[in-house]
């Protein structure tokens, strides 16, 4: 009888210690995954902050052409990536039309699009 009780106590201690070890390992893995998921967001936020500082400095220095070129890069990239896709949704199509209208009135943006996509918005 003593052997059976000793065996059951040892079994319960083993199960408890194994469960605790598995919980701590799982918590550690979850914490590691959460930390890894936050890194791209932190990098993105850092990049946006640095970009905003540069833009403000250029505005304060009166470099309007430089700031327009800098701000036109995401516009040009969006236009370049979406202009030839056959499956654009309505919002994307409206945005492309808006970019084309804006580029027809803004020479700097038109030049940036032409640099990226030769033949588009060519001003003769």
MARBA-3410 file (N, C-alpha, C, O; in Angstrom, 1 decimal):
124
0.8,-1.2,0.0,0.0,0.0,0.0,0.9,1.3,0.0,0.6,2.2,-0.7 ~ 2.0,1.2,0.8,2.9,2.4,0.9,3.5,2.6,-0.5,3.7,3.8,-0.9 ~ 3.8,1.6,-1.2,4.4,1.7,-2.5,3.4,2.3,-3.5,3.8,3.2,-4.3 ~ 2.2,1.9,-3.4,1.2,2.5,-4.3,1.0,4.0,-4.0,0.9,4.8,-5.0 ~ 0.9,4.4,-2.8,0.8,5.8,-2.4,2.0,6.6,-2.8,1.9,7.7,-3.4
3.2,6.1,-2.6,4.4,6.7,-3.0,4.4,6.9,-4.6,4.8,7.9,-5.1 ~ 4.0,5.8,-5.3,3.9,5.9,-6.7,3.0,7.0,-7.2,3.3,7.7,-8.1 ~ 1.8,7.1,-6.6,0.8,8.1,-7.0,1.3,9.5,-6.7,1.1,10.4,-7.5 ~ 1.9,9.7,-5.5,2.5,11.0,-5.2,3.6,11.4,-6.2,3.6,12.5,-6.6 ~ 4.5,10.5,-6.5,5.5,10.7,-7.5,4.9,11.0,-8.8,5.4,11.9,-9.6
3.9,10.3,-9.2,3.2,10.5,-10.5,2.6,11.9,-10.5,2.8,12.6,-11.5 ~ 1.9,12.3,-9.5,1.3,13.6,-9.4,2.4,14.8,-9.4,2.2,15.8,-10.1 ~ 3.5,14.6,-8.7,4.6,15.6,-8.7,5.2,15.7,-10.1,5.5,16.8,-10.6 ~ 5.3,14.5,-10.8,5.9,14.6,-12.2,4.9,15.2,-13.1,5.4,16.0,-14.0 ~ 3.7,15.0,-13.0,2.7,15.6,-13.9,2.6,17.1,-13.7,2.6,17.9,-14.6
2.6,17.5,-12.4,2.6,18.9,-12.0,3.8,19.7,-12.6,3.7,20.8,-13.1 ~ 5.0,19.1,-12.3,6.2,19.7,-12.8,6.3,19.8,-14.3,6.8,20.8,-14.9 ~ 5.8,18.8,-15.0,5.8,18.8,-16.5,4.8,19.8,-17.0,5.1,20.5,-18.0 ~ 3.7,20.0,-16.3,2.7,21.0,-16.8,3.2,22.4,-16.6,3.1,23.2,-17.5 ~ 3.9,22.6,-15.4,4.5,23.9,-15.2,5.6,24.2,-16.2,5.6,25.4,-16.7
6.4,23.3,-16.5,7.5,23.5,-17.5,6.9,23.8,-18.9,7.4,24.7,-19.5 ~ 5.8,23.1,-19.3,5.2,23.3,-20.6,4.5,24.7,-20.6,4.6,25.4,-21.6 ~ 3.9,25.1,-19.5,3.3,26.4,-19.5,4.3,27.5,-19.6,4.1,28.5,-20.4 ~ 5.4,27.4,-18.9,6.5,28.5,-19.0,7.1,28.5,-20.4,7.4,29.6,-20.9 ~ 7.3,27.4,-21.0,7.8,27.3,-22.3,6.9,27.9,-23.3,7.3,28.7,-24.2
5.6,27.7,-23.2,4.6,28.2,-24.1,4.5,29.7,-23.9,4.4,30.5,-24.9 ~ 4.5,30.2,-22.6,4.5,31.7,-22.4,5.7,32.3,-23.0,5.6,33.4,-23.5 ~ 6.9,31.7,-22.9,8.1,32.2,-23.5,8.0,32.3,-25.0,8.4,33.3,-25.6 ~ 7.4,31.3,-25.6,7.3,31.3,-27.1,6.3,32.4,-27.5,6.5,33.1,-28.5 ~ 5.2,32.6,-26.8,4.2,33.6,-27.1,4.8,35.0,-27.0,4.7,35.9,-27.8
5.6,35.2,-25.9,6.2,36.5,-25.7,7.2,36.8,-26.8,7.4,37.9,-27.3 ~ 7.9,35.8,-27.2,8.9,35.9,-28.3,8.2,36.3,-29.6,8.7,37.1,-30.4 ~ 7.1,35.6,-29.9,6.4,35.9,-31.1,5.8,37.3,-31.1,5.8,38.0,-32.1 ~ 5.2,37.7,-30.0,4.7,39.1,-29.9,5.8,40.1,-30.1,5.5,41.1,-30.8 ~ 6.9,39.9,-29.5,8.0,40.8,-29.7,8.5,40.9,-31.1,8.8,42.0,-31.7
8.5,39.7,-31.8,8.9,39.7,-33.2,7.9,40.4,-34.1,8.2,41.0,-35.1 ~ 6.6,40.3,-33.7,5.5,41.0,-34.5,5.6,42.5,-34.4,5.2,43.2,-35.3 ~ 6.1,43.0,-33.3,6.1,44.4,-33.0,7.3,45.1,-33.7,7.2,46.3,-33.9 ~ 8.3,44.4,-34.1,9.5,44.9,-34.7,9.2,45.7,-36.0,9.6,46.8,-36.2 ~ 8.4,45.1,-37.0,8.2,45.8,-38.2,7.4,47.1,-38.0,7.6,48.1,-38.7
6.5,47.1,-37.0,5.7,48.3,-36.8,6.6,49.4,-36.2,6.5,50.5,-36.5 ~ 7.5,49.0,-35.3,8.4,50.0,-34.7,9.3,50.5,-35.8,9.6,51.7,-35.8 ~ 9.8,49.7,-36.7,10.7,50.2,-37.8,9.9,51.1,-38.7,10.4,52.1,-39.1 ~ 8.6,50.8,-39.0,7.8,51.6,-39.8,7.6,52.9,-39.2,7.6,54.0,-39.8 ~ 7.2,52.9,-37.9,7.0,54.2,-37.2,8.3,55.0,-37.1,8.2,56.2,-37.2
9.4,54.4,-36.9,10.7,55.1,-36.9,11.0,55.8,-38.3,11.4,56.9,-38.3 ~ 10.7,55.0,-39.3,10.9,55.5,-40.7,9.9,56.7,-40.9,10.4,57.7,-41.5 ~ 8.7,56.6,-40.5,7.7,57.7,-40.7,8.1,58.9,-39.9,8.0,60.0,-40.5 ~ 8.6,58.7,-38.7,9.1,59.9,-37.9,10.3,60.6,-38.6,10.3,61.8,-38.6 ~ 11.2,59.8,-39.0,12.4,60.4,-39.7,12.0,61.1,-41.0,12.5,62.2,-41.3
11.1,60.5,-41.7,10.6,61.1,-42.9,9.8,62.5,-42.6,10.0,63.4,-43.3 ~ 9.0,62.5,-41.6,8.3,63.7,-41.2,9.3,64.8,-40.8,9.1,65.9,-41.1 ~ 10.3,64.4,-40.0,11.3,65.4,-39.6,12.0,66.0,-40.9,12.1,67.2,-40.9 ~ 12.3,65.2,-41.8,13.0,65.7,-43.0,12.0,66.6,-43.8,12.5,67.6,-44.3 ~ 10.8,66.2,-43.9,9.8,67.0,-44.6,9.6,68.4,-44.0,9.5,69.4,-44.6
9.5,68.4,-42.6,9.4,69.7,-41.9,10.6,70.5,-42.1,10.5,71.8,-42.3 ~ 11.8,69.9,-42.1,13.0,70.7,-42.3,13.0,71.4,-43.7,13.4,72.5,-43.8 ~ 12.6,70.6,-44.7,12.5,71.1,-46.0,11.5,72.2,-46.2,11.8,73.2,-46.9 ~ 10.3,72.1,-45.5,9.3,73.1,-45.6,9.8,74.4,-45.0,9.7,75.5,-45.5 ~ 10.5,74.3,-43.8,11.0,75.4,-43.1,12.1,76.1,-43.9,12.3,77.3,-43.8
12.9,75.3,-44.6,14.0,75.9,-45.4,13.5,76.5,-46.7,14.3,77.1,-47.5 ~ 12.2,76.3,-47.0,11.6,76.8,-48.3,11.9,76.0,-49.5,11.9,76.6,-50.6 ~ 12.3,74.8,-49.4,12.6,73.9,-50.5,11.3,73.2,-51.0,11.1,72.0,-50.8 ~ 10.4,74.0,-51.6,9.1,73.5,-52.0,9.2,72.4,-53.1,8.5,71.4,-53.0 ~ 10.1,72.6,-54.0,10.3,71.6,-55.1,10.8,70.2,-54.5,10.3,69.2,-54.9
11.7,70.3,-53.6,12.3,69.1,-53.0,11.2,68.4,-52.2,11.1,67.1,-52.2 ~ 10.4,69.1,-51.5,9.4,68.5,-50.7,8.3,67.8,-51.5,7.8,66.8,-51.2 ~ 8.0,68.5,-52.7,7.0,67.9,-53.6,7.5,66.6,-54.2,6.8,65.7,-54.3 ~ 8.8,66.6,-54.6,9.4,65.4,-55.1,9.4,64.3,-54.1,9.1,63.1,-54.4 ~ 9.7,64.6,-52.8,9.7,63.6,-51.8,8.3,63.1,-51.5,8.2,61.9,-51.4
7.4,64.0,-51.5,6.0,63.5,-51.2,5.4,62.8,-52.4,4.4,62.1,-52.2 ~ 5.9,63.0,-53.6,5.3,62.4,-54.7,5.7,61.0,-54.9,5.1,60.2,-55.7 ~ 6.8,60.5,-54.2,7.3,59.2,-54.4,6.2,58.1,-54.1,6.0,57.2,-54.9 ~ 5.4,58.2,-52.9,4.4,57.2,-52.7,3.3,57.3,-53.8,2.7,56.2,-54.1 ~ 3.0,58.5,-54.3,2.0,58.6,-55.3,2.4,57.9,-56.6,1.7,57.2,-57.2
3.7,58.1,-56.9,4.3,57.5,-58.1,4.3,56.0,-58.0,4.0,55.3,-58.9 ~ 4.7,55.5,-56.8,4.8,54.1,-56.6,3.4,53.5,-56.7,3.3,52.4,-57.3 ~ 2.4,54.1,-56.1,1.1,53.6,-56.2,0.6,53.5,-57.6,0.0,52.5,-58.1 ~ 0.8,54.6,-58.3,0.4,54.7,-59.7,1.1,53.6,-60.6,0.5,52.9,-61.4 ~ 2.4,53.5,-60.4,3.2,52.5,-61.1,2.7,51.1,-60.8,2.6,50.3,-61.8
2.5,50.8,-59.6,2.1,49.4,-59.2,0.7,49.0,-59.7,0.4,47.8,-59.9 ~ -0.2,50.0,-59.7,-1.6,49.7,-60.0,-2.1,50.1,-61.4,-3.2,49.7,-61.7 ~ -1.4,50.8,-62.2,-1.9,51.3,-63.4,-2.1,50.2,-64.5,-3.0,50.3,-65.3 ~ -1.4,49.1,-64.4,-1.5,48.0,-65.4,-2.2,46.8,-64.9,-2.4,45.8,-65.7 ~ -2.7,46.8,-63.7,-3.4,45.7,-63.2,-4.8,45.6,-63.7,-5.6,46.6,-63.7
-5.3,44.5,-64.3,-6.6,44.4,-64.8,-7.7,44.2,-63.8,-8.9,44.4,-64.1 ~ -7.4,43.9,-62.6,-8.4,43.6,-61.5,-8.5,44.7,-60.5,-8.8,44.4,-59.3 ~ -8.3,45.9,-60.9,-8.4,47.0,-59.9,-9.9,47.2,-59.5,-10.8,47.1,-60.3 ~ -10.1,47.5,-58.2,-11.4,47.8,-57.8,-11.8,49.2,-58.0,-10.9,50.0,-58.6 ~ -13.0,49.6,-57.7,-13.5,51.0,-58.0,-12.7,52.0,-57.3,-12.4,53.1,-57.9
-12.3,51.8,-56.1,-11.6,52.8,-55.3,-10.2,53.0,-55.9,-9.7,54.1,-56.0 ~ -9.6,51.9,-56.4,-8.2,52.0,-57.0,-8.3,52.8,-58.3,-7.5,53.6,-58.6 ~ -9.4,52.5,-59.1,-9.5,53.2,-60.4,-9.8,54.7,-60.2,-9.2,55.5,-60.9 ~ -10.6,55.0,-59.1,-10.8,56.4,-58.8,-9.5,57.1,-58.4,-9.3,58.2,-58.8 ~ -8.7,56.4,-57.6,-7.4,57.0,-57.2,-6.5,57.2,-58.4,-5.8,58.2,-58.4
-6.5,56.2,-59.3,-5.6,56.4,-60.5,-6.0,57.6,-61.3,-5.2,58.3,-61.8 ~ -7.3,57.8,-61.5,-7.8,58.9,-62.2,-7.5,60.2,-61.5,-7.1,61.2,-62.1 ~ -7.6,60.2,-60.2,-7.2,61.4,-59.4,-5.7,61.7,-59.5,-5.3,62.9,-59.6 ~ -4.9,60.7,-59.5,-3.4,60.9,-59.7,-3.2,61.5,-61.1,-2.4,62.4,-61.2 ~ -3.8,60.9,-62.1,-3.6,61.5,-63.5,-4.1,62.9,-63.6,-3.4,63.7,-64.2
-5.2,63.3,-63.0,-5.6,64.6,-63.0,-4.6,65.5,-62.2,-4.3,66.6,-62.7 ~ -4.2,65.1,-61.1,-3.2,65.9,-60.3,-1.9,66.0,-61.1,-1.3,67.1,-61.1 ~ -1.4,65.0,-61.8,-0.2,65.0,-62.5,-0.3,65.9,-63.8,0.6,66.5,-64.2 ~ -1.5,66.1,-64.3,-1.7,67.0,-65.4,-1.6,68.4,-65.0,-1.4,69.3,-65.9 ~ -1.8,68.7,-63.7,-1.7,70.1,-63.3,-0.4,70.4,-62.5,-0.1,71.5,-62.2
0.3,69.3,-62.1,1.5,69.5,-61.3,2.7,68.9,-62.1,2.8,67.7,-62.2 ~ 3.5,69.8,-62.6,4.7,69.4,-63.4,5.7,68.5,-62.7,6.2,67.6,-63.3 ~ 5.9,68.8,-61.4,6.9,68.0,-60.7,6.4,66.5,-60.5,7.2,65.6,-60.7 ~ 5.1,66.3,-60.2,4.6,65.0,-60.1,4.6,64.3,-61.4,4.9,63.1,-61.5 ~ 4.3,65.0,-62.5,4.3,64.4,-63.8,5.7,64.0,-64.2,5.9,62.9,-64.8
6.7,64.8,-63.8,8.1,64.4,-64.1,8.5,63.2,-63.4,9.2,62.3,-63.9 ~ 8.1,63.1,-62.1,8.4,61.9,-61.3,7.8,60.6,-61.9,8.4,59.6,-62.0 ~ 6.5,60.7,-62.4,5.9,59.6,-63.0,6.6,59.3,-64.3,6.8,58.1,-64.7 ~ 7.0,60.3,-65.1,7.7,60.0,-66.4,9.0,59.4,-66.1,9.4,58.5,-66.9 ~ 9.7,59.8,-65.0,11.0,59.1,-64.7,10.8,57.7,-64.4,11.6,56.8,-64.7
9.7,57.3,-63.7,9.4,55.9,-63.3,8.8,55.2,-64.5,9.1,54.0,-64.7 ~ 8.0,55.8,-65.3,7.3,55.2,-66.4,7.5,56.0,-67.7,6.7,56.9,-68.0 ~ 8.6,55.8,-68.4,8.9,56.6,-69.6,7.7,56.5,-70.5,7.1,55.5,-70.8 ~ 7.3,57.7,-71.1,6.2,57.8,-72.0,4.9,58.3,-71.4,4.0,58.8,-72.1 ~ 4.8,58.3,-70.1,3.6,58.8,-69.4,3.8,60.2,-69.1,4.9,60.7,-68.7
2.8,61.0,-69.4,2.8,62.5,-69.1,4.0,63.2,-69.7,4.5,64.2,-69.2 ~ 4.3,62.8,-70.9,5.4,63.5,-71.6,5.0,64.9,-72.0,4.0,65.0,-72.7 ~ 5.7,65.9,-71.6,5.4,67.2,-72.0,6.4,67.7,-73.1,7.6,67.8,-72.9 ~ 5.8,67.9,-74.3,6.7,68.3,-75.4,6.7,69.8,-75.6,7.4,70.3,-76.5
END
